[in-house]
Amino acid sequence: MLCWRDTGHPQGGGSEAYVQRIGAHLASSGVRVTLRTARYPGAPRRGVIDGVRISRGGGAYSVYVWAGLAMVLARFGLGPLRHARPDVVIDTQNGIPFLARLAYGRRAVVLVHHCHREQWPVAGRRTGRFGWFVESWLSPRLHRHNQYVTVSLPSMRDLSELGVDPRHIAVVRNGLDPAPAATLTAPRSAAPRVSVLSRLVPHKQIEDALDAVAVLRERIPGLHLDVVGGGWWQQNLVDHAAALGISDAVTFHGHVDDVTKHHVVQRSWVHVLPSRKEGWGLAVVEAAQHGVPTIGYRSSGGLTDSIVDGVTGILVDDRSELVHRLEDVLSDPVLRDELGSKAQARCLEFSWPQSAQAMGHVLQTVQSGRRVSGLV
């Protein structure tokens, strides 16, 4: 497996959790799994996590160069991947693929969580144009005979629009780790609390949640926002909250352990995910475990799959509607309980063993020279 980050990386998120969880379950079933990823401060070059052998090298961009060299050297029995000898390779395309196709041909499976059209401008004009060229034109043509895997039906449609053959696209949705039992019985907050579970980067648009709290705090006494997650954009968000005059109504928890995360969510009344783009939205089903419904943007793509609009949560079209519907849910306990209970019921459909079994089916099919399409 090739992925630019792993779950220990300071900026690791849902896509890294997906790779690690599926890799761990495949390893537990007897598959030898190796993950090649980037190094970061304090990370060793090699290690084993939940049965997955980790090989690290390179940084944010050089990870692709070093992984490419490692793949080439492995063909000659050299380098850090010389013992891997893969039957199938999962090339995780977080905007940019590792080009495993050049080393392993049709044994390479391209994993895409979502397309990055809306996010590339953050990388700068030239880098953004180059990245979008690779993602939208070069990669679909280079991998035209390869199997694709994505995590939601909207992402499958996006890939089809870029020219990927729908007959080569399989959908393997995210699984879900059971919430710690102690957090499920913790009391809900007496005062209204809104949570956001997210990496703190620009395209997650956490500013929209801060703006909503600034508008609603006068109408909903005691309203508080909990932001759970870390990232390089955090100080900008702290400054934005200060500029809005709501620093006392917002807690930035940073990167926390799973138990703390679930405790924060359990106390919440509503979860908000104002991201510009999501492949699936793992935080949606994590919140759902606690009977907490999510409000997010319809235009994000993946949330139209993880949220059943009006049933397990609410999809909105712009910031003003986000404020309006958040006020509705916070003010209406019957609506909130109905959405939350249905979200909780639906999250039972998802598990990592099930997702790993689906991915295993895709990989076995690719190994036999065939392709899979549709929801697996």
C-alpha positions in Angstrom: 0.0 0.0 0.0 1.2 3.5 -0.9 -0.1 6.5 0.9 1.5 9.9 1.5 0.8 9.8 5.3 0.0 7.2 7.9 -2.2 7.5 11.0 0.6 8.7 13.2 1.4 11.7 11.0 0.4 15.0 12.6 -1.8 15.8 9.6 -3.2 12.3 9.2 -7.0 12.1 8.7 -9.8 9.9 7.4 -8.0 8.7 4.3 -5.0 7.5 6.3 -7.4 5.8 8.8 -9.0 4.0 5.9 -5.8 2.6 4.6 -4.5 1.6 8.1 -7.8 -0.1 9.2 -8.2 -2.1 6.0 -4.6 -3.0 6.0 -4.8 -4.2 9.5 -7.8 -6.4 8.9 -6.2 -7.9 5.7 -3.1 -8.6 7.8 -5.2 -10.4 10.4 -6.6 -12.6 7.8 -3.1 -13.8 6.7 -2.2 -11.3 4.0 1.3 -9.8 4.2 0.7 -6.1 4.1 3.4 -3.4 3.7 2.7 0.4 3.8 5.1 2.8 2.2 4.6 6.3 3.4 6.4 9.6 4.4 8.5 10.2 7.4 7.8 12.9 10.0 9.5 14.1 13.1 9.9 11.3 15.6 8.8 8.6 13.2 11.2 5.6 12.6 12.0 4.4 9.1 10.4 1.0 9.8 7.9 -0.4 12.2 4.8 -2.6 12.5 1.3 -1.2 13.4 -1.6 -3.7 13.9 0.2 -6.2 11.7 1.0 -3.8 8.9 4.7 -3.4 8.1 5.5 0.3 7.8 8.3 1.7 5.6 8.8 5.4 5.7 10.8 7.8 3.5 10.6 11.3 2.2 8.5 14.3 3.1 5.3 15.9 1.9 6.3 15.9 -1.8 9.5 13.8 -1.9 7.6 10.8 -0.5 6.5 10.2 -4.1 10.1 10.3 -5.4 11.5 8.0 -2.7 8.6 5.6 -3.0 9.2 5.5 -6.8 12.8 4.7 -6.3 12.0 2.1 -3.7 9.6 0.4 -6.2 12.2 0.4 -9.0 15.0 -0.9 -6.7 12.6 -3.7 -5.4 12.5 -5.1 -8.9 16.2 -5.8 -8.6 16.0 -7.1 -5.0 17.3 -3.9 -3.5 16.0 -1.1 -1.3 13.4 -0.9 1.6 10.7 -2.7 -0.4 12.8 -5.6 -1.6 11.0 -8.1 0.6 7.5 -6.9 -0.2 7.0 -8.6 -3.6 3.4 -7.6 -3.9 0.7 -9.5 -5.8 -1.4 -6.3 -5.8 -0.5 -2.7 -5.0 -2.9 -0.1 -3.6 -1.8 3.3 -5.0 -3.5 6.0 -2.8 -4.1 9.0 -5.0 -4.5 12.0 -2.6 -4.5 14.3 -5.6 -1.2 12.8 -7.0 -0.7 9.1 -7.6 2.5 7.2 -6.8 2.5 5.9 -10.4 2.8 2.3 -9.2 1.4 1.4 -12.6 4.8 2.0 -14.1 6.4 -0.5 -11.8 3.6 -3.1 -11.4 1.4 -2.7 -14.4 -2.2 -3.8 -14.0 -1.5 -5.1 -10.5 -1.8 -1.5 -9.3 -5.1 -0.5 -7.9 -5.8 3.3 -7.7 -7.5 4.3 -4.5 -9.2 7.8 -4.7 -11.2 9.2 -1.8 -12.3 12.2 -3.7 -11.3 14.6 -6.5 -9.3 17.7 -5.5 -10.6 20.3 -8.0 -11.7 22.7 -5.3 -8.5 22.2 -3.1 -5.7 22.6 -5.6 -5.8 26.4 -5.5 -4.6 26.3 -1.9 -1.3 24.8 -3.1 -0.5 27.9 -5.2 -1.2 28.8 -8.8 1.5 26.8 -10.5 1.4 23.8 -8.2 -2.4 23.8 -8.3 -2.5 23.8 -12.1 0.1 21.0 -12.3 -1.7 19.0 -9.6 -5.0 19.3 -11.3 -3.5 18.4 -14.7 -2.0 15.2 -13.2 -5.3 14.3 -11.4 -7.8 15.2 -14.1 -5.9 14.3 -17.3 -2.7 12.4 -16.9 -3.7 9.9 -14.2 -7.0 8.8 -15.8 -5.1 8.1 -19.1 -2.1 6.4 -17.5 -4.4 4.2 -15.4 -7.1 3.6 -18.1 -6.7 -0.2 -17.8 -6.3 -0.3 -14.0 -8.8 -1.0 -11.3 -10.0 2.0 -9.3 -11.4 2.0 -5.8 -13.2 4.9 -4.2 -15.3 5.3 -1.0 -18.6 6.8 -2.1 -21.0 6.9 -5.1 -20.5 10.6 -5.6 -16.7 10.1 -5.8 -17.4 7.4 -8.4 -19.4 9.8 -10.5 -16.6 12.4 -10.2 -14.0 9.9 -11.5 -16.3 8.9 -14.4 -16.5 12.6 -15.3 -12.7 12.7 -15.5 -12.8 9.9 -18.0 -12.3 6.8 -15.8 -14.2 3.8 -17.2 -17.1 3.2 -14.7 -16.7 -0.5 -15.3 -13.3 -0.2 -13.6 -14.5 1.7 -10.5 -15.4 -0.2 -7.3 -16.9 1.5 -4.3 -15.7 0.3 -0.9 -17.1 2.5 1.8 -15.5 3.4 5.1 -15.9 1.1 8.1 -16.3 2.2 11.6 -14.5 1.5 14.9 -16.9 0.9 17.8 -17.0 3.8 20.2 -15.7 3.1 23.7 -18.6 1.8 25.8 -18.0 4.4 28.6 -18.5 7.3 26.2 -21.9 6.0 24.9 -23.4 6.2 28.4 -21.9 9.7 29.3 -24.6 12.4 29.7 -25.4 14.8 27.0 -24.5 18.4 27.8 -27.2 20.4 29.5 -26.2 23.5 27.5 -26.3 23.4 23.7 -22.9 22.3 22.2 -21.9 21.9 18.6 -18.9 19.7 17.6 -16.7 19.7 14.6 -14.4 16.6 14.0 -11.9 17.5 11.3 -8.4 18.1 10.3 -7.8 21.9 10.5 -6.9 22.8 6.9 -8.5 25.4 4.6 -10.8 23.2 2.5 -12.6 22.0 5.7 -14.0 25.5 6.0 -14.2 25.4 9.8 -14.7 29.2 9.6 -18.3 28.6 8.5 -19.0 26.8 11.8 -17.4 29.7 13.7 -19.5 32.2 11.8 -22.6 30.2 12.6 -21.9 30.2 16.3 -21.2 34.0 16.2 -24.6 34.5 14.6 -26.5 32.1 16.9 -25.0 32.7 20.3 -27.3 35.6 21.0 -30.4 33.6 20.1 -29.3 30.4 21.8 -27.9 31.1 25.2 -24.9 29.1 26.3 -24.1 27.9 22.8 -20.6 26.4 22.7 -18.5 25.0 19.8 -16.0 22.1 20.3 -13.4 21.8 17.5 -11.6 18.4 17.6 -8.6 17.9 15.4 -5.3 19.4 14.6 -3.7 20.9 11.5 -1.5 23.8 10.2 -4.6 26.0 9.8 -5.4 26.0 13.5 -3.9 29.4 14.4 -5.9 31.0 11.6 -9.1 29.6 13.1 -8.1 30.8 16.6 -7.6 34.2 15.2 -10.9 34.1 13.3 -12.8 33.2 16.5 -11.1 36.1 18.3 -12.0 38.5 15.5 -15.7 37.4 15.8 -15.5 37.9 19.5 -16.5 34.3 20.3 -13.2 32.9 21.8 -15.0 32.2 25.1 -17.6 30.1 23.2 -15.1 27.9 21.3 -12.7 25.2 22.5 -10.0 24.0 20.2 -9.1 20.6 21.6 -6.4 19.8 19.0 -5.4 16.3 18.2 -6.8 14.0 20.9 -7.0 10.3 21.6 -10.1 8.3 20.6 -11.7 8.2 24.1 -11.4 12.0 24.5 -12.8 12.5 21.0 -15.8 10.3 21.7 -16.5 12.0 25.0 -16.6 15.4 23.3 -19.0 14.1 20.6 -21.2 12.4 23.2 -21.8 15.7 24.9 -22.7 17.4 21.7 -26.2 18.2 20.4 -25.2 18.5 16.7 -22.1 17.8 14.6 -21.2 20.2 11.8 -19.0 19.3 8.9 -18.7 22.4 6.6 -16.1 20.9 4.3 -15.8 22.0 0.7 -15.1 18.4 -0.4 -15.4 15.0 1.3 -14.8 11.5 -0.1 -17.2 10.0 2.4 -17.0 11.8 5.8 -15.9 9.3 8.4 -16.7 11.9 11.1 -20.4 11.6 10.2 -20.8 8.0 11.2 -18.5 8.5 14.2 -20.9 11.2 15.5 -23.9 9.0 14.5 -22.7 6.3 17.0 -23.6 8.8 19.7 -27.0 9.7 18.2 -25.6 13.0 17.1 -26.8 14.1 13.6 -24.6 16.0 11.2 -25.2 19.1 9.1 -23.0 19.5 6.0 -22.8 20.9 2.5 -24.5 19.1 -0.3 -21.8 20.3 -2.7 -19.2 18.4 -0.8 -20.0 15.3 -2.7 -19.3 12.4 -0.3 -21.7 13.7 2.4 -24.6 13.0 0.1 -23.7 9.4 0.6 -22.8 9.4 4.3 -25.8 11.6 5.3 -29.4 10.7 4.3 -30.8 14.2 4.0 -33.6 14.9 6.4 -33.3 11.4 7.9 -29.9 11.0 9.5 -28.8 14.6 9.1 -29.2 17.7 7.0 -27.6 18.8 3.8 -27.5 22.5 3.0 -26.5 24.6 0.0 -24.8 27.7 1.5 -23.6 29.3 4.7 -26.9 31.1 5.5 -28.8 27.9 5.2 -26.2 26.2 7.4 -27.0 28.9 10.1 -30.7 28.5 9.7 -30.8 24.7 9.8 -28.4 24.6 12.7 -30.7 26.9 14.7 -33.7 24.6 13.8 -32.0 21.5 15.1 -30.6 23.1 18.2 -34.1 24.6 19.0 -36.2 21.5 18.3 -35.4 18.5 20.6 -37.9 16.3 18.8 -36.3 16.9 15.4 -32.8 16.5 16.9 -33.7 13.2 18.6 -35.4 11.8 15.4 -32.3 12.6 13.3 -29.9 11.3 15.9 -31.7 8.0 16.5 -31.9 7.3 12.7 -28.3 8.2 12.3 -27.4 5.8 15.1 -29.4 3.0 13.5 -27.7 3.5 10.1 -24.2 3.5 11.5 -24.7 -0.2 12.4 -24.4 -0.9 8.6 -20.7 0.0 8.7 -17.6 -1.9 10.0 -14.0 -2.2 9.1 -14.1 -6.0 8.8 -16.9 -5.6 6.3 -14.9 -3.0 4.4 -11.7 -5.1 4.4 -13.6 -8.1 3.1 -14.9 -6.0 0.3 -11.4 -4.6 -0.5 -10.1 -8.2 -0.3 -12.6 -9.2 -2.9 -11.5 -6.4 -5.2 -7.8 -7.3 -4.8 -8.4 -11.0 -5.4 -10.3 -10.1 -8.6 -7.5 -7.8 -9.8 -4.9 -10.6 -9.1 -6.9 -12.9 -11.3 -6.8 -10.3 -14.1 -10.4 -9.1 -13.9 -12.1 -5.9 -12.8 -14.9 -5.0 -10.3 -17.4 -2.1 -10.6 -20.1 -0.6 -8.4 -20.8 -0.8 -4.7 -19.0 -3.8 -3.2 
